[in-house]
């Protein structure tokens, strides 16, 4: 079974959100960053994606990296 490209991306972003909402910041950050550097992505969620990455760094007490994404 093959998934449409945008469905796969939506699932990854949703998975990142689920992990974030369950305080699993490192895993969420890793998924968000992987999605951020994909060539094809939904451009409309970039601001939220960047904020979420920064928030994950912040909650992990990595303030320097948090500032670079917020």
C-alpha positions as CSV (number, residue, x, y, z in Angstrom):
1,X,0.0,0.0,0.0
2,X,1.3,3.4,-0.9
3,X,0.3,6.6,0.8
4,X,-0.1,9.9,-0.9
5,X,2.8,12.3,-0.1
6,X,0.7,14.9,1.7
7,X,-1.0,12.3,3.8
8,X,2.3,11.0,5.0
9,X,3.4,14.5,5.9
10,X,0.1,15.2,7.8
11,X,0.6,12.0,9.8
12,X,4.2,13.0,10.7
13,X,3.1,16.4,11.9
14,X,0.2,14.9,13.8
15,X,2.5,12.4,15.4
16,X,4.8,15.2,16.5
17,X,1.9,17.0,18.0
18,X,0.8,13.9,19.9
19,X,4.3,13.4,21.3
20,X,4.5,17.1,22.2
21,X,1.1,16.9,24.0
22,X,2.4,13.9,25.9
23,X,5.6,15.7,27.1
24,X,7.8,13.6,24.8
25,X,9.8,16.6,23.7
26,X,12.9,15.0,22.2
27,X,10.9,12.6,20.1
28,X,8.5,15.3,18.9
29,X,11.5,17.6,18.1
30,X,13.2,14.9,16.1
31,X,10.0,14.3,14.0
32,X,9.4,18.0,13.5
33,X,13.0,18.6,12.4
34,X,12.9,15.7,10.0
35,X,9.7,17.1,8.5
36,X,11.2,20.6,8.3
37,X,14.1,19.5,6.2
38,X,11.9,17.5,3.7
39,X,11.9,19.1,0.2
40,X,8.2,18.8,-0.2
41,X,6.1,19.9,2.8
42,X,2.9,21.8,3.5
43,X,4.2,25.4,3.6
44,X,1.2,26.7,5.6
45,X,2.3,24.8,8.7
46,X,5.9,26.1,8.7
47,X,5.3,28.8,11.4
48,X,3.6,26.3,13.7
49,X,6.3,23.7,13.0
50,X,9.1,26.2,13.9
51,X,7.3,27.3,17.1
52,X,6.8,23.6,18.1
53,X,10.5,22.8,17.5
54,X,11.5,25.9,19.6
55,X,9.0,24.9,22.3
56,X,10.5,21.3,22.5
57,X,14.0,22.8,22.9
58,X,12.7,25.2,25.6
59,X,11.0,22.4,27.5
60,X,14.2,20.4,27.3
61,X,16.1,23.4,28.9
62,X,18.0,24.0,25.7
63,X,17.3,27.7,25.6
64,X,19.9,28.7,23.0
65,X,18.4,26.3,20.4
66,X,14.9,27.3,21.5
67,X,15.7,31.0,20.6
68,X,16.9,30.1,17.1
69,X,13.4,28.5,16.3
70,X,11.1,30.9,18.1
